[in-house]
Amino acid sequence: MTYFGKHCLVLAASLVLLSFVATAQVRKRGTDSLSSSVLVITPRFNSAGHFPFTGSLLNTNLNFDLNIFYERKRNGFFLFKSVDLVDPHSGVNYFQPGIFHRFEFSSKVQMRTFFGYLFSQTQGFRDNDSDYYTAASVYWAIRENLKVENTALFFDLSQSSKLADRLLVSYFNEGFKIDLYVWHRWEWASQSHATSASLAIGFPKIKITRSLSIANTISYQGYLSAEKPSYAMQKGLLISVAFPINVETNPKNRGRE
């Protein structure tokens, strides 16, 4: 069996398993110790390899990523795994676990602080350029249908420190979502700067079950600056199909992003 075929079988089996787990958790809602917790599992297929927090498109290979997000009493963790389904040695292959704490300043303004490790996996489970990262994200709900988010990501902390700042403006209307992203990447050692941007359209979600839905997003992304990382594409189109499984168990948080 080919590399692509093996991954498709594994990912399909994983999706089925996650759906059963999510359904079982929803049935137990309000009866177990997770009554005040949030669990979201998001398998996703992408038409191009990309780094979502540093604003780079890497290639046009079909890839898959899985995000597991868990929060309880303002503390939580996430696991993000990205797999290039065509090239097992591309930069799209990495694993990013992290922990976080959420601060709630008001009903409209919140912040999360993150700390974790990025496993680069182009050669094995942990390549030599794997390193620590930390981040802070501020969320501002200006109105019910208009939200702003800014994330400052400090990465490669022990080797060659870098800062990537991501500004996101989201507008919602009748199930559609329009996202405007602007990234600025700053490498301190070489004092190099790069700025990229993206416009994304998210279509109304298709409900499959109480906890499982399908979400489709189309975006166009490119660099605004003449300078960019050597591994990145100048511009390109990204189509994503996600299958978010929401196992949220706290009624108060329903509807929050």
Buried (B, 14 or more C-beta within 10 A) or exposed (E): EEEEEEBBEEBEEBBEEBBEBBBEBBEEBEEEEBEEBBBBBBBBBBBBBBBBBBBBBBBBBBBBBBBBBBBBEEEBBBBBBBBBBBBBEBBBBBBBBBEBBBEEEEEEBBBBEBBBBBBBBBEEEEBEBBBBBBBBBBBBBEEEEEBBBBBBBBBBBEEEBBBBBBBBBBBBEEEEBEBBBBBBBBBEEEEBEBBBBBEBEBEEBEEEEEBBBEBBBBBEBBBEEEEBBEEBBEBBEBEBEBBBBBBBBBEEEEEEE
